[in-house]
Amino acid sequence: MFSVSTLTIGDVGIVVRPILSSAQLRETLDAISSIKGIDRATLDRLQGDTAHVLAHAERPVALASELRAALRQRVVSCSATDGSITVELAPAPAPHPRDGSRADAHHDRDPREPGRHHGRGEEPGSRARRPATPDDAQAAGIAAAEAINQSGDLSVLLFDLDGRFTAAAGGMHRRLGHEFALMQGRTGQELATPAVWHLVRPGFADALAGRSRTIDVPLPSGPTYEAAFRPLTRDGTIVGGMITVRDVTARRATERALTESTAVVAAVLDASGTPFGLLAPGGRWARVNRAMLELLGEDEATMLTANLLDRTRPEDTRALERTLTEMADHHLDGHLDVLPVRRRDGGWIDVTARMTAVRTEAGLHGVVLELLPVPVAEVRC
């Protein structure tokens, strides 16, 4: 057990439990930071209901005693283990009745030991109490934080108004060779290569100015990382920023392949005498070739602001909507139908519509539409 006279200087780890809500966590960090001589206190990680806090003492501090004072009567015990301080907190007390009446007929009993009265002269909190059970919302928040902490494919980094990192969760930064113990208190410019810093510097500036920005960071070794910068606010005031880092190498490779294949298909379609178009999943025209423009008597600028469904009769529109939905739900890859479509001059022309789904890992990218005029003998009435 720490004695009041024990002094601490430099960096020290503080383990605090139980932490049952984000509000309690903020209050605890603020209380530790308020101790005279403590330069800063930041969350290193949250494991279940246990918060691991890093504190920096600029001068000798009787930390055990100061923690008791800062956290007041909530401290049940404060002990030193393996170079860190472990603080056990008592559950928050139940509110007192406003009318002064007893909240419980056995109000004078010690909640730590049912049926036992406090002994004369015994200090409350001299024995560790059983932590309160968090409610579902608190438990979900703690579980989410723990899930982020265990993830090797995601990192959430916090930085202050000086751009210095103050907290981290997840494991992506470790995959990049950065342990948070070495990141804390340092800036992105200190940690990144000049080329990477040139890419991400605007993200830091935007976050501290209240704006969001997402930046792709391709590394020479091959991987591509996405860094999403967001402002961090407290009571409406910007107090720093947050970066969410993800590995998007596979996603960007898929997007590049799709872009390249789309360009190849577009070149083929543009040179084709058959009316072709590319529809977005909802039916909006995304690309059309010259033959399609000639068939419908339209110009490209007008077509690309329109929707195929606007050119069909109501009964056909409903059928096409179902077809597009089935394609989006992966129930249908291709469709062939005969239907009339409206030209720009108001006339109708019957066509054979061949629709083919274009998919990526993310789902339906679009639909290739081929319209072939129906021979006169096959025109529907």
Secondary structure, DSSP 8 states (H G I E B T S, - for coil): ---TT--EEEEEEEEEE---SHHHHHHHHHHHHTSTTEEEEEEEEEETTEEEEEEEEEEEE-HHHHHHHHHGGGEEEEEEETTEEEEEE--------TTS--SSTTTTB-TTSTT-B--TT--TTSS--------HHHHHHHHHHHHHHH-SSEEEEEE-TTSBEEEEEESHHHHTT--HHHHTT-BHHHHS-HHHHHHHHHHHHHHHTT--EEEEEE-TTS-EEEEEEEEEEETTEEEEEEEEEEE-HHHHHHHHHHHHHHHHHHHHHHH-SS-EEEE-TTSBEEEE-HHHHHHHT--HHHHTTSBGGGGS-HHHHHHHHHHHHHHHTTS-SEEEEEEEEE-TTS-EEEEEEEEEEEEETTEEEEEEEEEEE--GGG---
